[in-house]
């Protein structure tokens, strides 16, 4: 065997100056040869630490071994045992903080870890090219309702269908996918990939009903009467605002609205699609997570001349994935570190003209381990902006929760559910994903979905024993 | 898909459709709205539920043609289908026996006012209704509103029907002769604003139904935010009804203008013209 490369096999990407004008996907994927080369770097560890650090515990060395010999079909069979959404995970998982962080190869100083995410994507993209196989799982173990068709709900649905349940997912929007559809932009996660992986799940017998707002269109009482169990995976979709003066000026957006217009409603293709989004010269995004990067890079692609991200801490504390940050810099996004907005300034006609900001110094670390931001007196300055996007996180959406007062919530308004089992205070009602944890990652939501599926299965089987 | 089983032209700009949506027909209450999408490329359009026929599974909607999307909606015929319809959304009107209530509707807002009139009458209120429009042709639902009203006043800008004048003129008249316990106003934002001022003068609490620009309608995007009592509220989940006295009307009117340029582009292209260099 050839000597292992010290570095990961690079993935081809669109050039920054091309991609920052297009919503086409940035990363182009591995060829089979590139994948085999990368797969050959895997040490095939026994007790592989990468498996332990994966929220859905994929047999990583197992699927990589098949890639090495060019057998993508077998690799896919391994992956399918653990994840219903591999093409999505391969693209949006924070691998550098999970599987790849513990990779033994990467732990030796000279080597980069195996590019596990890229390999997963290779296999999943191959699978997406194959004809979809209709699987007639038996549906006789009982009826389960899943509220919300994001990554957590889809994962639970896929697993429960495989176990023999009759699963119905209720989705409030007109397209399934949750944050995968309305939140993550096309250039990072093409919607045709999301559609394909959802089709693979429905081909296993899962029914998805869109345009149903549980709590409004149908009530939780009706769900409880019709289904043996229910999994609440509605996400944390209620935007926070900083409540600065001028928040209602035209041009000030929540990241949720901005990204929903662009991703779900395809506003980047206005007027071919009917939903508009403001196209602006100077865009400022407030926040430092992946959502902020997504909004900033989208604004650039919509034609903004200057796009800046303002973040109240320093680059070292940026919560976004490194890869997203680096891509954004390559695409011409500017950063104002240790900066906070204090006021949106009116142009006199009700539109945003500029943002008044202050500089921040960082104090002692707080309980989250991050240094506390302190405003520097008399540090005010102005940034010109005709669009501002607040990407400062989400809270619990109340639409369902308000109609279900028996369900116990925690002090932040999220559902109180056992993290190990997904159980809530109401028998037969399970919950997971962002509506339990607060905004987190796709893969953690998927992990919660897997747990819920197993627990719902044992709950229903136990009920049957006792009846 | 949601089938249109009946369609009527109320006048040159206002249309009525009955859409098959059994679940929504079962659940919708006065004051609530739905969001529809005409087709794959369509935007999400919020419309108040005017009425329901739960046994037939029908939802009645009335809209006015104001831009591209509503123009396209007006072109649909009986037998055509909407690709999406979701609801009922928003909080229902708080219906109780207040005593004597005043209901004020303007333009296409009368369609949203009608279910409130009906529900308030059903629980025993004395209902006084004022309806206003530009002219006789555009004044909709007068006969149906009359059925559920103890008194009905019609106002037109040009005097072609009822009295010539504004709804606020009729409000002053009613306030002078009658003790009103609670009032509602639904219509264009200037009309709701001035109705609020008139009610305030008379010391009567008045609810208004706000219809800001909206996307998902479930509290997810925050696009429909309105300033009420100096706080940010989302019209889709905290409303659509608010006490008019707390509403920041300048703010509300301003946010309605957010996409004026874009709306014009879409409309021009739809009518077969070229966008005026803006696209």
HADDOCK unambig.tbl for C-alpha pairs under 7 A between the chains (distance, minus, plus):
assign (segid A and resid 174 and name CA) (segid B and resid 84 and name CA) 6.51 0.50 0.50
assign (segid A and resid 211 and name CA) (segid B and resid 84 and name CA) 6.87 0.50 0.50
assign (segid A and resid 211 and name CA) (segid B and resid 85 and name CA) 6.47 0.50 0.50
assign (segid A and resid 211 and name CA) (segid B and resid 86 and name CA) 4.83 0.50 0.50
assign (segid A and resid 212 and name CA) (segid B and resid 86 and name CA) 6.37 0.50 0.50
assign (segid A and resid 213 and name CA) (segid B and resid 87 and name CA) 6.78 0.50 0.50
assign (segid A and resid 216 and name CA) (segid B and resid 87 and name CA) 6.60 0.50 0.50
assign (segid A and resid 216 and name CA) (segid B and resid 88 and name CA) 5.99 0.50 0.50
assign (segid A and resid 216 and name CA) (segid B and resid 89 and name CA) 6.72 0.50 0.50
assign (segid A and resid 217 and name CA) (segid B and resid 23 and name CA) 6.17 0.50 0.50
assign (segid A and resid 217 and name CA) (segid B and resid 24 and name CA) 5.98 0.50 0.50
assign (segid A and resid 217 and name CA) (segid B and resid 27 and name CA) 6.64 0.50 0.50
assign (segid A and resid 217 and name CA) (segid B and resid 87 and name CA) 5.70 0.50 0.50
assign (segid A and resid 217 and name CA) (segid B and resid 88 and name CA) 6.11 0.50 0.50
assign (segid A and resid 237 and name CA) (segid B and resid 220 and name CA) 4.92 0.50 0.50
assign (segid A and resid 238 and name CA) (segid B and resid 219 and name CA) 5.92 0.50 0.50
assign (segid A and resid 238 and name CA) (segid B and resid 220 and name CA) 4.71 0.50 0.50
assign (segid A and resid 238 and name CA) (segid B and resid 221 and name CA) 6.89 0.50 0.50
assign (segid A and resid 239 and name CA) (segid B and resid 220 and name CA) 6.37 0.50 0.50
assign (segid A and resid 239 and name CA) (segid B and resid 221 and name CA) 6.31 0.50 0.50
assign (segid A and resid 239 and name CA) (segid B and resid 222 and name CA) 6.34 0.50 0.50
assign (segid A and resid 248 and name CA) (segid B and resid 251 and name CA) 6.83 0.50 0.50
assign (segid A and resid 250 and name CA) (segid B and resid 255 and name CA) 6.10 0.50 0.50
assign (segid A and resid 250 and name CA) (segid B and resid 258 and name CA) 5.55 0.50 0.50
assign (segid A and resid 254 and name CA) (segid B and resid 221 and name CA) 6.70 0.50 0.50
assign (segid A and resid 254 and name CA) (segid B and resid 222 and name CA) 6.54 0.50 0.50
assign (segid A and resid 256 and name CA) (segid B and resid 220 and name CA) 6.96 0.50 0.50
assign (segid A and resid 256 and name CA) (segid B and resid 221 and name CA) 4.92 0.50 0.50
assign (segid A and resid 257 and name CA) (segid B and resid 221 and name CA) 4.29 0.50 0.50
assign (segid A and resid 257 and name CA) (segid B and resid 222 and name CA) 6.46 0.50 0.50
assign (segid A and resid 257 and name CA) (segid B and resid 223 and name CA) 6.02 0.50 0.50
assign (segid A and resid 271 and name CA) (segid B and resid 266 and name CA) 5.95 0.50 0.50
assign (segid A and resid 273 and name CA) (segid B and resid 41 and name CA) 4.71 0.50 0.50
assign (segid A and resid 273 and name CA) (segid B and resid 42 and name CA) 6.39 0.50 0.50
assign (segid A and resid 274 and name CA) (segid B and resid 41 and name CA) 6.09 0.50 0.50
assign (segid A and resid 274 and name CA) (segid B and resid 42 and name CA) 5.28 0.50 0.50
assign (segid A and resid 274 and name CA) (segid B and resid 43 and name CA) 5.24 0.50 0.50
assign (segid A and resid 275 and name CA) (segid B and resid 43 and name CA) 5.05 0.50 0.50
assign (segid A and resid 276 and name CA) (segid B and resid 262 and name CA) 6.44 0.50 0.50
assign (segid A and resid 350 and name CA) (segid B and resid 254 and name CA) 6.09 0.50 0.50
assign (segid A and resid 397 and name CA) (segid B and resid 219 and name CA) 6.74 0.50 0.50
assign (segid A and resid 399 and name CA) (segid B and resid 218 and name CA) 6.65 0.50 0.50
